[in-house]
Amino acid sequence: MRAMIKSCLLVASAGLLIVSWHAGTAASDKEELNNVPLQQCKTQCLSIKDPAAYESCMIDCEKLYNQPSSYLPKKKN
């Protein structure tokens, strides 16, 4: 009887782990799909050798895709 209860608990916990893993994978895939155009734009910026032009390209990409810029210094209050 104990062996059957243990095996049922083991199967249930394995099932919950699989469901949890699947939900995490689906969430990360959705996030990656939303960032595809931004990543493509940033990849194009990588071919620029001039640091000022590279930074300008990255800022333009973030403005184009409405992402907060991480390249501009922010004032601390």
Biopython code that builds the backbone (N, CA, C, O; Angstrom):
import numpy as np
from Bio.PDB.StructureBuilder import StructureBuilder

atoms = [
    (1, "MET", "N", (0.815, -1.190, 0.000)),
    (1, "MET", "CA", (0.000, 0.000, 0.000)),
    (1, "MET", "C", (0.863, 1.259, 0.000)),
    (1, "MET", "O", (0.581, 2.213, -0.725)),
    (2, "ARG", "N", (1.939, 1.255, 0.836)),
    (2, "ARG", "CA", (2.838, 2.402, 0.885)),
    (2, "ARG", "C", (3.561, 2.586, -0.447)),
    (2, "ARG", "O", (3.767, 3.713, -0.898)),
    (3, "ALA", "N", (3.933, 1.507, -1.055)),
    (3, "ALA", "CA", (4.637, 1.588, -2.333)),
    (3, "ALA", "C", (3.737, 2.210, -3.401)),
    (3, "ALA", "O", (4.197, 2.988, -4.237)),
    (4, "MET", "N", (2.454, 1.861, -3.364)),
    (4, "MET", "CA", (1.528, 2.427, -4.343)),
    (4, "MET", "C", (1.340, 3.930, -4.108)),
    (4, "MET", "O", (1.294, 4.702, -5.066)),
    (5, "ILE", "N", (1.231, 4.350, -2.850)),
    (5, "ILE", "CA", (1.077, 5.768, -2.526)),
    (5, "ILE", "C", (2.341, 6.538, -2.945)),
    (5, "ILE", "O", (2.258, 7.624, -3.519)),
    (6, "LYS", "N", (3.500, 5.957, -2.649)),
    (6, "LYS", "CA", (4.756, 6.609, -3.038)),
    (6, "LYS", "C", (4.859, 6.744, -4.548)),
    (6, "LYS", "O", (5.285, 7.784, -5.051)),
    (7, "SER", "N", (4.477, 5.713, -5.268)),
    (7, "SER", "CA", (4.568, 5.775, -6.723)),
    (7, "SER", "C", (3.583, 6.794, -7.287)),
    (7, "SER", "O", (3.902, 7.484, -8.255)),
    (8, "CYS", "N", (2.389, 6.900, -6.697)),
    (8, "CYS", "CA", (1.406, 7.903, -7.142)),
    (8, "CYS", "C", (1.924, 9.313, -6.892)),
    (8, "CYS", "O", (1.783, 10.187, -7.747)),
    (9, "LEU", "N", (2.522, 9.540, -5.728)),
    (9, "LEU", "CA", (3.090, 10.849, -5.425)),
    (9, "LEU", "C", (4.251, 11.178, -6.355)),
    (9, "LEU", "O", (4.414, 12.324, -6.773)),
    (10, "LEU", "N", (5.040, 10.190, -6.669)),
    (10, "LEU", "CA", (6.171, 10.391, -7.582)),
    (10, "LEU", "C", (5.674, 10.762, -8.978)),
    (10, "LEU", "O", (6.218, 11.669, -9.607)),
    (11, "VAL", "N", (4.666, 10.080, -9.455)),
    (11, "VAL", "CA", (4.098, 10.380, -10.774)),
    (11, "VAL", "C", (3.457, 11.769, -10.777)),
    (11, "VAL", "O", (3.601, 12.515, -11.746)),
    (12, "ALA", "N", (2.759, 12.117, -9.711)),
    (12, "ALA", "CA", (2.117, 13.433, -9.632)),
    (12, "ALA", "C", (3.151, 14.543, -9.607)),
    (12, "ALA", "O", (2.995, 15.553, -10.293)),
    (13, "SER", "N", (4.207, 14.367, -8.821)),
    (13, "SER", "CA", (5.241, 15.415, -8.762)),
    (13, "SER", "C", (5.976, 15.529, -10.090)),
    (13, "SER", "O", (6.328, 16.638, -10.493)),
    (14, "ALA", "N", (6.218, 14.432, -10.774)),
    (14, "ALA", "CA", (6.854, 14.487, -12.089)),
    (14, "ALA", "C", (5.952, 15.209, -13.091)),
    (14, "ALA", "O", (6.433, 15.988, -13.914)),
    (15, "GLY", "N", (4.677, 14.956, -13.023)),
    (15, "GLY", "CA", (3.728, 15.633, -13.898)),
    (15, "GLY", "C", (3.708, 17.131, -13.658)),
    (15, "GLY", "O", (3.678, 17.911, -14.609)),
    (16, "LEU", "N", (3.725, 17.543, -12.389)),
    (16, "LEU", "CA", (3.751, 18.968, -12.061)),
    (16, "LEU", "C", (5.042, 19.624, -12.538)),
    (16, "LEU", "O", (5.018, 20.761, -13.008)),
    (17, "LEU", "N", (6.156, 18.931, -12.424)),
    (17, "LEU", "CA", (7.426, 19.465, -12.920)),
    (17, "LEU", "C", (7.392, 19.658, -14.431)),
    (17, "LEU", "O", (7.890, 20.662, -14.941)),
    (18, "ILE", "N", (6.816, 18.717, -15.137)),
    (18, "ILE", "CA", (6.727, 18.816, -16.596)),
    (18, "ILE", "C", (5.828, 19.979, -16.996)),
    (18, "ILE", "O", (6.159, 20.727, -17.916)),
    (19, "VAL", "N", (4.695, 20.142, -16.316)),
    (19, "VAL", "CA", (3.785, 21.250, -16.614)),
    (19, "VAL", "C", (4.465, 22.584, -16.331)),
    (19, "VAL", "O", (4.340, 23.524, -17.117)),
    (20, "SER", "N", (5.178, 22.672, -15.221)),
    (20, "SER", "CA", (5.886, 23.894, -14.862)),
    (20, "SER", "C", (6.962, 24.227, -15.893)),
    (20, "SER", "O", (7.093, 25.382, -16.301)),
    (21, "TRP", "N", (7.719, 23.241, -16.311)),
    (21, "TRP", "CA", (8.769, 23.443, -17.311)),
    (21, "TRP", "C", (8.160, 23.908, -18.636)),
    (21, "TRP", "O", (8.686, 24.810, -19.287)),
    (22, "HIS", "N", (7.053, 23.287, -19.024)),
    (22, "HIS", "CA", (6.390, 23.650, -20.280)),
    (22, "HIS", "C", (5.884, 25.090, -20.233)),
    (22, "HIS", "O", (6.006, 25.816, -21.219)),
    (23, "ALA", "N", (5.324, 25.507, -19.116)),
    (23, "ALA", "CA", (4.819, 26.885, -18.978)),
    (23, "ALA", "C", (5.967, 27.880, -19.040)),
    (23, "ALA", "O", (5.834, 28.933, -19.662)),
    (24, "GLY", "N", (7.081, 27.570, -18.412)),
    (24, "GLY", "CA", (8.247, 28.457, -18.459)),
    (24, "GLY", "C", (8.814, 28.574, -19.855)),
    (24, "GLY", "O", (9.214, 29.662, -20.271)),
    (25, "THR", "N", (8.857, 27.482, -20.581)),
    (25, "THR", "CA", (9.356, 27.489, -21.951)),
    (25, "THR", "C", (8.444, 28.302, -22.852)),
    (25, "THR", "O", (8.922, 29.063, -23.694)),
    (26, "ALA", "N", (7.147, 28.151, -22.689)),
    (26, "ALA", "CA", (6.195, 28.898, -23.513)),
    (26, "ALA", "C", (6.305, 30.393, -23.250)),
    (26, "ALA", "O", (6.205, 31.190, -24.182)),
    (27, "ALA", "N", (6.507, 30.785, -21.998)),
    (27, "ALA", "CA", (6.633, 32.204, -21.665)),
    (27, "ALA", "C", (7.902, 32.793, -22.270)),
    (27, "ALA", "O", (7.873, 33.909, -22.788)),
    (28, "SER", "N", (9.013, 32.065, -22.215)),
    (28, "SER", "CA", (10.257, 32.594, -22.771)),
    (28, "SER", "C", (10.199, 32.641, -24.297)),
    (28, "SER", "O", (10.774, 33.546, -24.902)),
    (29, "ASP", "N", (9.516, 31.685, -24.930)),
    (29, "ASP", "CA", (9.371, 31.711, -26.387)),
    (29, "ASP", "C", (8.553, 32.919, -26.825)),
    (29, "ASP", "O", (8.865, 33.550, -27.835)),
    (30, "LYS", "N", (7.511, 33.242, -26.071)),
    (30, "LYS", "CA", (6.672, 34.392, -26.410)),
    (30, "LYS", "C", (7.478, 35.677, -26.287)),
    (30, "LYS", "O", (7.348, 36.570, -27.124)),
    (31, "GLU", "N", (8.306, 35.783, -25.258)),
    (31, "GLU", "CA", (9.135, 36.966, -25.063)),
    (31, "GLU", "C", (10.147, 37.112, -26.197)),
    (31, "GLU", "O", (10.392, 38.221, -26.673)),
    (32, "GLU", "N", (10.729, 36.004, -26.625)),
    (32, "GLU", "CA", (11.691, 36.046, -27.722)),
    (32, "GLU", "C", (11.030, 36.462, -29.024)),
    (32, "GLU", "O", (11.631, 37.195, -29.809)),
    (33, "LEU", "N", (9.811, 36.012, -29.272)),
    (33, "LEU", "CA", (9.105, 36.387, -30.497)),
    (33, "LEU", "C", (8.803, 37.879, -30.534)),
    (33, "LEU", "O", (8.807, 38.486, -31.605)),
    (34, "ASN", "N", (8.539, 38.476, -29.370)),
    (34, "ASN", "CA", (8.257, 39.905, -29.321)),
    (34, "ASN", "C", (9.506, 40.732, -29.593)),
    (34, "ASN", "O", (9.394, 41.867, -30.056)),
    (35, "ASN", "N", (10.689, 40.200, -29.320)),
    (35, "ASN", "CA", (11.927, 40.944, -29.474)),
    (35, "ASN", "C", (12.661, 40.651, -30.776)),
    (35, "ASN", "O", (13.770, 41.150, -30.963)),
    (36, "VAL", "N", (12.095, 39.870, -31.674)),
    (36, "VAL", "CA", (12.777, 39.496, -32.904)),
    (36, "VAL", "C", (13.140, 40.713, -33.761)),
    (36, "VAL", "O", (14.295, 40.814, -34.173)),
    (37, "PRO", "N", (12.228, 41.638, -34.052)),
    (37, "PRO", "CA", (12.614, 42.790, -34.878)),
    (37, "PRO", "C", (13.686, 43.646, -34.205)),
    (37, "PRO", "O", (14.591, 44.142, -34.876)),
    (38, "LEU", "N", (13.593, 43.820, -32.899)),
    (38, "LEU", "CA", (14.586, 44.596, -32.168)),
    (38, "LEU", "C", (15.950, 43.921, -32.244)),
    (38, "LEU", "O", (16.964, 44.588, -32.447)),
    (39, "GLN", "N", (15.978, 42.603, -32.083)),
    (39, "GLN", "CA", (17.242, 41.879, -32.150)),
    (39, "GLN", "C", (17.852, 41.949, -33.551)),
    (39, "GLN", "O", (19.071, 42.048, -33.690)),
    (40, "GLN", "N", (17.023, 41.899, -34.580)),
    (40, "GLN", "CA", (17.527, 42.003, -35.943)),
    (40, "GLN", "C", (18.137, 43.377, -36.182)),
    (40, "GLN", "O", (19.185, 43.495, -36.818)),
    (41, "CYS", "N", (17.481, 44.413, -35.673)),
    (41, "CYS", "CA", (17.992, 45.772, -35.819)),
    (41, "CYS", "C", (19.339, 45.901, -35.099)),
    (41, "CYS", "O", (20.283, 46.475, -35.642)),
    (42, "LYS", "N", (19.423, 45.372, -33.890)),
    (42, "LYS", "CA", (20.672, 45.448, -33.130)),
    (42, "LYS", "C", (21.779, 44.637, -33.795)),
    (42, "LYS", "O", (22.949, 45.016, -33.728)),
    (43, "THR", "N", (21.424, 43.533, -34.431)),
    (43, "THR", "CA", (22.414, 42.730, -35.146)),
    (43, "THR", "C", (22.983, 43.511, -36.318)),
    (43, "THR", "O", (24.176, 43.418, -36.609)),
    (44, "GLN", "N", (22.143, 44.277, -36.990)),
    (44, "GLN", "CA", (22.631, 45.113, -38.087)),
    (44, "GLN", "C", (23.576, 46.189, -37.569)),
    (44, "GLN", "O", (24.515, 46.575, -38.264)),
    (45, "CYS", "N", (23.336, 46.678, -36.355)),
    (45, "CYS", "CA", (24.204, 47.702, -35.768)),
    (45, "CYS", "C", (25.599, 47.149, -35.456)),
    (45, "CYS", "O", (26.565, 47.910, -35.402)),
    (46, "LEU", "N", (25.712, 45.854, -35.253)),
    (46, "LEU", "CA", (26.999, 45.263, -34.897)),
    (46, "LEU", "C", (28.043, 45.414, -36.001)),
    (46, "LEU", "O", (29.244, 45.358, -35.734)),
    (47, "SER", "N", (27.589, 45.604, -37.238)),
    (47, "SER", "CA", (28.542, 45.736, -38.337)),
    (47, "SER", "C", (29.182, 47.126, -38.388)),
    (47, "SER", "O", (30.123, 47.336, -39.153)),
    (48, "ILE", "N", (28.694, 48.069, -37.594)),
    (48, "ILE", "CA", (29.228, 49.433, -37.569)),
    (48, "ILE", "C", (30.462, 49.470, -36.670)),
    (48, "ILE", "O", (30.406, 49.048, -35.515)),
    (49, "LYS", "N", (31.572, 49.975, -37.200)),
    (49, "LYS", "CA", (32.833, 49.983, -36.457)),
    (49, "LYS", "C", (33.010, 51.252, -35.612)),
    (49, "LYS", "O", (33.673, 51.208, -34.576)),
    (50, "ASP", "N", (32.431, 52.373, -36.034)),
    (50, "ASP", "CA", (32.567, 53.630, -35.307)),
    (50, "ASP", "C", (31.720, 53.586, -34.033)),
    (50, "ASP", "O", (30.515, 53.345, -34.113)),
    (51, "PRO", "N", (32.325, 53.813, -32.850)),
    (51, "PRO", "CA", (31.570, 53.723, -31.589)),
    (51, "PRO", "C", (30.384, 54.689, -31.511)),
    (51, "PRO", "O", (29.319, 54.316, -31.020)),
    (52, "ALA", "N", (30.556, 55.916, -31.987)),
    (52, "ALA", "CA", (29.467, 56.888, -31.919)),
    (52, "ALA", "C", (28.319, 56.479, -32.844)),
    (52, "ALA", "O", (27.151, 56.589, -32.471)),
    (53, "ALA", "N", (28.649, 56.011, -34.039)),
    (53, "ALA", "CA", (27.625, 55.578, -34.983)),
    (53, "ALA", "C", (26.917, 54.313, -34.471)),
    (53, "ALA", "O", (25.709, 54.150, -34.647)),
    (54, "TYR", "N", (27.692, 53.422, -33.835)),
    (54, "TYR", "CA", (27.115, 52.201, -33.269)),
    (54, "TYR", "C", (26.101, 52.555, -32.184)),
    (54, "TYR", "O", (24.993, 52.019, -32.163)),
    (55, "GLU", "N", (26.488, 53.466, -31.279)),
    (55, "GLU", "CA", (25.589, 53.863, -30.198)),
    (55, "GLU", "C", (24.341, 54.549, -30.761)),
    (55, "GLU", "O", (23.231, 54.331, -30.275)),
    (56, "SER", "N", (24.532, 55.364, -31.769)),
    (56, "SER", "CA", (23.398, 56.033, -32.405)),
    (56, "SER", "C", (22.443, 55.011, -33.034)),
    (56, "SER", "O", (21.223, 55.144, -32.927)),
    (57, "CYS", "N", (22.996, 54.014, -33.675)),
    (57, "CYS", "CA", (22.185, 52.956, -34.298)),
    (57, "CYS", "C", (21.381, 52.195, -33.239)),
    (57, "CYS", "O", (20.197, 51.918, -33.435)),
    (58, "MET", "N", (22.024, 51.858, -32.121)),
    (58, "MET", "CA", (21.336, 51.129, -31.053)),
    (58, "MET", "C", (20.204, 51.976, -30.462)),
    (58, "MET", "O", (19.121, 51.458, -30.189)),
    (59, "ILE", "N", (20.449, 53.255, -30.269)),
    (59, "ILE", "CA", (19.419, 54.148, -29.733)),
    (59, "ILE", "C", (18.253, 54.253, -30.708)),
    (59, "ILE", "O", (17.091, 54.236, -30.303)),
    (60, "ASP", "N", (18.573, 54.362, -31.996)),
    (60, "ASP", "CA", (17.517, 54.429, -33.012)),
    (60, "ASP", "C", (16.670, 53.161, -33.016)),
    (60, "ASP", "O", (15.449, 53.230, -33.161)),
    (61, "CYS", "N", (17.309, 52.007, -32.858)),
    (61, "CYS", "CA", (16.569, 50.742, -32.806)),
    (61, "CYS", "C", (15.609, 50.732, -31.628)),
    (61, "CYS", "O", (14.452, 50.336, -31.764)),
    (62, "GLU", "N", (16.092, 51.167, -30.471)),
    (62, "GLU", "CA", (15.239, 51.159, -29.278)),
    (62, "GLU", "C", (14.097, 52.156, -29.415)),
    (62, "GLU", "O", (12.980, 51.880, -28.977)),
    (63, "LYS", "N", (14.363, 53.313, -30.019)),
    (63, "LYS", "CA", (13.288, 54.281, -30.234)),
    (63, "LYS", "C", (12.264, 53.723, -31.214)),
    (63, "LYS", "O", (11.059, 53.898, -31.029)),
    (64, "LEU", "N", (12.744, 53.055, -32.253)),
    (64, "LEU", "CA", (11.862, 52.505, -33.275)),
    (64, "LEU", "C", (10.925, 51.454, -32.692)),
    (64, "LEU", "O", (9.754, 51.388, -33.065)),
    (65, "TYR", "N", (11.432, 50.641, -31.788)),
    (65, "TYR", "CA", (10.621, 49.554, -31.223)),
    (65, "TYR", "C", (10.122, 49.870, -29.817)),
    (65, "TYR", "O", (9.712, 48.970, -29.084)),
    (66, "ASN", "N", (10.156, 51.157, -29.436)),
    (66, "ASN", "CA", (9.597, 51.649, -28.174)),
    (66, "ASN", "C", (10.131, 50.926, -26.946)),
    (66, "ASN", "O", (9.377, 50.626, -26.020)),
    (67, "GLN", "N", (11.402, 50.653, -26.938)),
    (67, "GLN", "CA", (12.036, 50.045, -25.775)),
    (67, "GLN", "C", (12.755, 51.147, -25.000)),
    (67, "GLN", "O", (13.284, 52.077, -25.609)),
    (68, "PRO", "N", (12.783, 51.063, -23.687)),
    (68, "PRO", "CA", (13.523, 52.067, -22.922)),
    (68, "PRO", "C", (15.008, 51.962, -23.235)),
    (68, "PRO", "O", (15.557, 50.863, -23.310)),
    (69, "SER", "N", (15.640, 53.085, -23.414)),
    (69, "SER", "CA", (17.049, 53.102, -23.791)),
    (69, "SER", "C", (17.924, 52.807, -22.595)),
    (69, "SER", "O", (17.776, 53.435, -21.546)),
    (70, "SER", "N", (18.829, 51.864, -22.738)),
    (70, "SER", "CA", (19.772, 51.553, -21.686)),
    (70, "SER", "C", (21.135, 52.168, -21.983)),
    (70, "SER", "O", (22.087, 51.952, -21.233)),
    (71, "TYR", "N", (21.240, 52.930, -23.065)),
    (71, "TYR", "CA", (22.520, 53.491, -23.474)),
    (71, "TYR", "C", (22.673, 54.955, -23.071)),
    (71, "TYR", "O", (23.776, 55.500, -23.118)),
    (72, "LEU", "N", (21.587, 55.584, -22.680)),
    (72, "LEU", "CA", (21.669, 56.975, -22.257)),
    (72, "LEU", "C", (21.795, 57.030, -20.745)),
    (72, "LEU", "O", (21.108, 56.290, -20.041)),
    (73, "PRO", "N", (22.668, 57.900, -20.233)),
    (73, "PRO", "CA", (22.778, 58.004, -18.769)),
    (73, "PRO", "C", (21.489, 58.548, -18.168)),
    (73, "PRO", "O", (20.851, 59.438, -18.731)),
    (74, "LYS", "N", (21.129, 58.015, -17.048)),
    (74, "LYS", "CA", (19.899, 58.424, -16.377)),
    (74, "LYS", "C", (20.249, 59.183, -15.107)),
    (74, "LYS", "O", (21.183, 58.815, -14.395)),
    (75, "LYS", "N", (19.500, 60.244, -14.825)),
    (75, "LYS", "CA", (19.744, 61.034, -13.624)),
    (75, "LYS", "C", (19.228, 60.303, -12.416)),
    (75, "LYS", "O", (18.148, 59.712, -12.430)),
    (76, "LYS", "N", (20.032, 60.354, -11.359)),
    (76, "LYS", "CA", (19.609, 59.749, -10.094)),
    (76, "LYS", "C", (19.093, 60.850, -9.205)),
    (76, "LYS", "O", (19.719, 61.903, -9.081)),
    (77, "ASN", "N", (17.963, 60.617, -8.589)),
    (77, "ASN", "CA", (17.373, 61.642, -7.699)),
    (77, "ASN", "C", (17.826, 61.424, -6.284)),
    (77, "ASN", "O", (17.442, 62.178, -5.390)),
]
sb = StructureBuilder()
sb.init_structure("model")
sb.init_model(0)
sb.init_chain("A")
sb.init_seg("    ")
for serial, (resi, resn, name, xyz) in enumerate(atoms, 1):
    if name == "N":
        sb.init_residue(resn, " ", resi, " ")
    sb.init_atom(name, np.array(xyz, "f"), 0.0, 1.0, " ", f" {name:<3s}", serial, name[0])
structure = sb.get_structure()
